[in-house]
Amino acid sequence: MQPALTEEEIRRYARTIALPEVGLEGQRNLKAASVLVVGAGGLGSPIAIYLAAAGVGRIGIVDPETVDITNLQRQVIHDTA
């Protein structure tokens, strides 16, 4: 069973839902989806952000590297503490 979308989610994703290729069912599928991003570098970081913005319900990120300040220009999901 697909998860229901809240009124806020329907407003947030209205332009995606309006696409015939996606529709309400497609947006519900995105909410129910799980995605694992392998690598959080220059490509994986923005991919994770865009997956979240698209409404993917569960996102896992795996990267064996220890984040260093020299990585922050490309690993945009990290910040200094």
Steps between C-alpha positions, in 0.01 A plus 500: 500500500633841404531765771255787486627846416424782742345823374838668544671230291236536228569875488877448513505246216211649299711565191637147500156352563369703204733310264305220330804272530502536880160597636378441854581128483858568394552748784365244745745248355785744562388546861494121545841453332831426669827600332858429605759751378848348494754778532436846641754692296458744216226294332337311788442807719287695252323181393390444861374858522301468177353165604380660824360798311315264264327338796679166529388359834818333625855584397809321626850629435814285519848643471809351666690828489545717809381851423774761516471875456672464161204287383231759573517676164365185332325312782218750534293294744761560773579810700743608769390440859 
